[in-house]
Amino acid sequence: MSGTVRQISVVLDPSIPYFLRVDWAEDLGAGFTLALSDGSSSWIGEVPEEEMTGKATELGVKREKYVEDLHQALTGGGESERGRVAEKEEYLFHLSSDHCCLSYDKKTQRGVLVNMGAVELHPAPVDLNREMIAHTLEHSADLEAENRRLQEKNQTLRQERQHLLAELTVKSKAGDSIKEEEDLPQSFHPSQAPTVLIRGCRWAEPGGSSAKWDTPGLGCVPG
């Protein structure tokens, strides 16, 4: 026995969350039972295999393709006969005001609604009603826990991002500082002063004689 439970909304009042439970024995194409709950009341219905075969014929599609689309509509997921995951489609649920009929449509890419079937609903037994309500509460608790987990993960990612940005800022400032030092002129040192070589000089002395500054010996030699 297989089954799934998912949250859906109905076109009549999308603000009210409903929980849809689908159970089948072998595969969905062999028929299934359906239970619907709004958290305070529950309803149940059944779709036999013959009805599904007739609906596929009415739509002019292969039975396997119809079952694939129906599986995706009722459970929120689907798998093709080749094992690949079916592409997500948009499905709409319509619930009568007296909660006696639930129908489901497929919305094509052109916006055309194709009716995929309907199920007649009856008030669910007390035990099933309690079970659906309990599952509703459990599902709500799971959603809250998942939200908390996602919030914690987002906070961790934000902290890691801030830490990474801080590291990049420090590295950037360090790189700018090194570049500024490289661009500065070298400090002056006496050993780096230019050397001027004086080969010699002459000047006139009183009496007409001249003296010569001999550079190597730093002496003065008469001319």
C-alpha positions in Angstrom: 0.0 0.0 0.0 1.4 3.4 -1.0 0.2 6.9 -0.3 1.2 10.5 0.0 -0.1 13.6 1.8 0.3 17.1 0.5 -1.0 20.6 1.2 -3.2 22.1 -1.5 -5.4 25.2 -2.0 -8.7 25.3 -3.8 -9.9 27.9 -6.3 -13.0 28.7 -4.3 -11.0 29.9 -1.3 -7.2 29.8 -1.7 -6.6 31.3 1.7 -7.8 28.0 3.4 -5.1 25.3 3.4 -6.3 21.8 2.8 -4.5 18.5 3.1 -4.9 15.9 0.4 -4.1 12.2 1.1 -4.0 9.7 -1.7 -3.6 5.9 -1.2 -3.3 3.2 -3.8 -2.6 -0.5 -3.8 -0.4 -1.4 -6.8 -0.2 1.8 -8.8 -2.3 4.9 -9.2 -3.7 3.6 -12.4 -5.4 0.7 -10.7 -7.6 3.0 -8.7 -7.1 5.0 -5.5 -8.8 6.4 -2.4 -8.7 10.1 -1.5 -9.1 12.0 1.8 -9.4 15.7 2.2 -9.1 17.7 5.4 -9.2 21.4 6.3 -7.9 20.7 9.8 -11.3 20.5 11.5 -13.3 18.2 9.2 -12.4 15.5 6.7 -14.0 13.9 3.6 -13.2 10.8 1.7 -13.8 9.5 -1.8 -12.7 6.7 -4.2 -11.8 6.5 -7.9 -11.9 3.0 -9.5 -9.7 1.8 -12.3 -12.6 1.8 -14.8 -13.2 5.5 -14.3 -9.6 6.4 -14.9 -9.5 4.3 -18.1 -12.6 6.0 -19.3 -11.2 9.5 -18.5 -8.0 8.7 -20.5 -10.2 7.6 -23.5 -12.3 10.8 -23.2 -9.2 13.0 -23.2 -7.7 11.0 -26.2 -4.4 10.2 -24.5 -2.7 7.0 -23.6 -3.6 5.5 -20.2 0.0 5.7 -19.0 0.2 9.4 -19.9 -3.0 10.1 -18.1 -1.9 8.2 -15.0 1.4 10.1 -15.1 -0.3 13.5 -15.2 -2.8 12.5 -12.5 0.0 11.3 -10.2 1.7 14.6 -10.5 -1.6 16.5 -9.9 -2.6 14.6 -6.8 0.8 13.9 -5.2 2.8 16.9 -6.4 5.3 14.8 -8.3 5.4 12.4 -11.1 7.6 9.9 -13.0 7.4 9.0 -16.6 7.3 5.4 -17.9 11.1 5.8 -18.8 11.9 6.6 -15.2 12.7 10.3 -15.7 11.1 12.9 -13.5 8.1 14.5 -15.2 8.2 18.2 -15.8 6.2 20.3 -13.3 2.8 21.4 -14.5 0.2 23.7 -13.0 -2.8 22.0 -11.5 -5.9 23.6 -10.0 -8.3 22.1 -7.5 -12.0 22.9 -7.3 -14.1 22.1 -4.2 -17.8 22.4 -4.2 -19.3 24.7 -1.6 -21.0 21.7 0.1 -17.6 19.7 0.1 -19.2 16.9 -1.9 -17.0 17.0 -5.0 -13.4 17.7 -5.6 -12.2 18.1 -9.2 -8.7 18.7 -10.6 -7.7 20.5 -13.7 -4.4 20.8 -15.7 -3.5 24.3 -17.0 -1.8 24.1 -20.3 1.0 26.5 -21.4 -1.7 28.4 -23.4 -3.8 28.8 -20.3 -6.4 26.3 -21.3 -7.9 24.2 -18.4 -8.2 20.5 -19.0 -10.3 18.6 -16.6 -8.3 15.6 -15.2 -11.2 14.1 -13.3 -13.3 14.4 -10.2 -14.2 12.5 -7.1 -17.3 12.4 -5.0 -16.7 13.1 -1.4 -18.4 11.8 1.8 -17.8 12.8 5.4 -14.9 10.7 6.7 -15.1 8.3 9.7 -14.2 9.8 13.0 -10.9 7.8 13.2 -9.8 9.1 9.8 -10.8 12.6 10.7 -8.7 12.5 13.8 -5.8 11.0 11.8 -6.0 13.7 9.2 -6.1 16.4 11.9 -3.2 14.9 13.7 -1.3 14.8 10.4 -2.2 18.4 9.8 -0.6 19.4 13.1 2.4 17.2 12.4 2.9 18.7 9.0 2.6 22.2 10.5 5.3 21.4 13.0 7.5 20.0 10.3 7.1 23.2 8.3 8.1 25.3 11.3 11.1 23.1 12.0 12.2 23.4 8.3 11.7 27.2 8.5 13.9 27.4 11.5 16.6 25.2 9.9 16.5 27.4 6.8 16.8 30.6 8.9 19.8 29.2 10.8 21.4 28.2 7.5 20.8 31.6 6.1 22.3 33.2 9.2 25.4 31.0 8.9 25.8 31.9 5.2 25.5 35.6 6.0 28.2 35.3 8.8 30.5 33.4 6.4 30.0 36.0 3.8 30.7 38.8 6.2 33.9 37.0 7.4 35.0 36.5 3.8 34.4 40.2 3.0 36.4 41.2 6.1 39.3 39.0 5.0 39.3 40.5 1.5 39.2 44.0 2.9 42.3 43.4 5.1 44.1 41.8 2.2 43.2 44.7 -0.1 44.5 47.3 2.4 47.7 45.3 3.0 48.3 45.2 -0.8 47.7 49.0 -1.1 50.1 49.7 1.7 52.9 47.6 0.0 52.3 49.3 -3.3 52.6 52.8 -1.6 55.9 51.8 -0.1 57.2 50.6 -3.4 56.1 53.9 -5.0 57.9 56.1 -2.4 61.4 57.6 -3.5 64.3 56.0 -1.8 65.7 57.7 1.3 68.7 59.9 0.9 72.0 58.5 2.3 75.4 60.2 2.2 76.9 57.3 0.4 74.5 57.9 -2.4 75.5 61.6 -2.8 76.9 62.4 -6.3 80.7 62.6 -6.4 82.3 65.7 -8.0 85.9 65.2 -9.3 87.9 68.5 -9.3 90.9 68.1 -11.6 92.6 71.3 -10.5 92.5 75.1 -10.5 94.8 78.0 -10.9 94.7 81.6 -9.6 97.0 84.6 -9.7 99.1 85.7 -6.8 100.6 89.1 -6.1 103.7 89.7 -8.1 102.4 87.9 -11.2 103.1 84.3 -10.0 100.4 81.7 -10.0 99.5 78.9 -7.6 98.0 75.5 -8.6 95.7 73.3 -6.5 96.9 69.8 -7.0 93.8 67.8 -6.6 95.3 64.4 -5.7 97.3 65.7 -2.9 95.0 68.6 -2.1 98.1 70.8 -2.2 98.9 74.1 -3.8 101.8 74.1 -6.2 103.2 77.4 -7.6 102.5 77.9 -11.3 
